[in-house]
Amino acid sequence: MSIGGNIRALREERRLTQEQIAEALGVSFQAVSSWERDEYKPDTDKLIRLAGLLDVSVSAIVEEKKNTFKTKDAIYNWEHMKTYVKTTAKYLKLYNTLKAVDYAVAAHEGQKRKRSGVPYIYHPLNLACHALSMGIEEDDVVAACMLHDVVEDCGKKPEDLPVDDAVRHLVALLTKEKAPEDRREEALQRYYAGIAENPKAALIKCIDRCNNLTTMSWGLSRERIYRMIRETEEYYPALLGVIKATPEYNSAAWLLKYQIESMLDIYKRLM
């Protein structure tokens, strides 16, 4: 793909118009259009600013892409996943999970995953399916997978959740406090220290990180990706250690460690 093709593809991926690009760079939309048609190339200053605006490296714009691949934001249909989780929960008599699924679907209604049209409920359903596929059939764990973001992202309170106190406690542990940038690291240390004291919370958080790592290439800015890599390397080895030290989660620990570390390695090589 040419420079113009790269600019157009990156712009469309970020749902920006030629006019928006032009306004941000102080040029006419006809100039942006001419770049995308490969009639002209942006000068060095505009190229650097354009890379910053699109949140990519300059090389991502100027390198010719000989091979392109079709990508997808979601692998499974969320409604099929919902049916699977509810059917499994009924069979295993996971009563908290049954209530948690419907509650989470309602709480996250209208929300989308970052930079996509994927319904947000896809994420907690993914966690629940991930846990079940690893043989984790504990009602409080699967229910907390479904509810782990409803307090942080939907304005709900732990005490109002339609589940028992064990699930509410897990959701409270998994809810990150909002903190200003200058206190972010201190808040993260408290957050992960609390999770590390509970093997079930550590398990859910590692499943959560696995799912977020697989989607951050299109859901996060380049700077946020760097930040997530650093955060994962700093805090997740301890959580994986807690899971590994819990006999019933030993197999899950191996799978989660493999997925987290292999995803980090892939991102580092590509970036």
JOWOGI-V752098 format. One record per backbone hydrogen bond with DSSP energy under -0.5 kcal/mol. NH is the residue of the N-H (numbers start at 0). CO is the residue of the C=O. If there is no record, write none. Layout:
nh:NH co:CO
nh:NH co:CO
This chain:
nh:5 co:1
nh:6 co:2
nh:7 co:3
nh:8 co:4
nh:9 co:5
nh:10 co:6
nh:11 co:7
nh:12 co:8
nh:13 co:9
nh:14 co:11
nh:15 co:10
nh:20 co:16
nh:21 co:17
nh:22 co:18
nh:23 co:19
nh:24 co:20
nh:25 co:21
nh:26 co:21
nh:30 co:27
nh:31 co:27
nh:32 co:28
nh:33 co:29
nh:34 co:30
nh:35 co:31
nh:36 co:32
nh:37 co:34
nh:38 co:33
nh:39 co:33
nh:46 co:42
nh:47 co:43
nh:48 co:44
nh:49 co:45
nh:50 co:46
nh:51 co:47
nh:52 co:48
nh:53 co:49
nh:54 co:50
nh:55 co:50
nh:59 co:56
nh:60 co:56
nh:60 co:57
nh:61 co:57
nh:62 co:58
nh:64 co:0
nh:65 co:63
nh:80 co:76
nh:81 co:77
nh:82 co:78
nh:83 co:79
nh:84 co:80
nh:85 co:81
nh:86 co:82
nh:87 co:83
nh:88 co:84
nh:89 co:85
nh:90 co:86
nh:91 co:87
nh:92 co:88
nh:92 co:89
nh:93 co:88
nh:94 co:92
nh:97 co:93
nh:98 co:94
nh:99 co:95
nh:100 co:96
nh:101 co:97
nh:102 co:98
nh:103 co:99
nh:104 co:100
nh:105 co:101
nh:106 co:102
nh:107 co:103
nh:108 co:105
nh:110 co:107
nh:112 co:117
nh:115 co:112
nh:119 co:110
nh:121 co:118
nh:122 co:119
nh:123 co:119
nh:124 co:120
nh:125 co:121
nh:126 co:122
nh:127 co:123
nh:128 co:124
nh:129 co:125
nh:130 co:126
nh:131 co:127
nh:132 co:128
nh:133 co:129
nh:133 co:130
nh:134 co:131
nh:135 co:130
nh:136 co:134
nh:141 co:137
nh:142 co:138
nh:143 co:139
nh:144 co:140
nh:145 co:141
nh:146 co:142
nh:147 co:143
nh:149 co:146
nh:150 co:146
nh:152 co:148
nh:153 co:149
nh:154 co:150
nh:155 co:149
nh:159 co:156
nh:160 co:156
nh:160 co:157
nh:162 co:160
nh:167 co:163
nh:168 co:164
nh:169 co:165
nh:170 co:166
nh:171 co:167
nh:172 co:168
nh:173 co:169
nh:174 co:170
nh:174 co:171
nh:175 co:173
nh:182 co:179
nh:183 co:180
nh:186 co:182
nh:187 co:183
nh:188 co:184
nh:189 co:185
nh:190 co:186
nh:191 co:187
nh:192 co:188
nh:193 co:189
nh:194 co:190
nh:195 co:191
nh:196 co:192
nh:196 co:193
nh:197 co:194
nh:201 co:197
nh:202 co:198
nh:203 co:199
nh:204 co:200
nh:205 co:201
nh:206 co:202
nh:207 co:203
nh:208 co:204
nh:209 co:205
nh:210 co:206
nh:211 co:207
nh:212 co:208
nh:213 co:209
nh:214 co:210
nh:215 co:211
nh:217 co:214
nh:218 co:214
nh:219 co:215
nh:224 co:220
nh:225 co:221
nh:226 co:222
nh:227 co:223
nh:228 co:224
nh:229 co:225
nh:230 co:226
nh:231 co:227
nh:232 co:228
nh:233 co:229
nh:234 co:230
nh:235 co:231
nh:238 co:234
nh:239 co:235
nh:240 co:236
nh:241 co:237
nh:242 co:238
nh:243 co:239
nh:244 co:240
nh:245 co:242
nh:246 co:244
nh:248 co:245
nh:249 co:246
nh:252 co:248
nh:253 co:249
nh:254 co:250
nh:255 co:251
nh:256 co:252
nh:257 co:253
nh:258 co:254
nh:259 co:255
nh:260 co:256
nh:261 co:257
nh:262 co:258
nh:263 co:259
nh:264 co:260
nh:265 co:261
nh:266 co:262
nh:267 co:263
nh:268 co:264
nh:269 co:265
nh:270 co:266
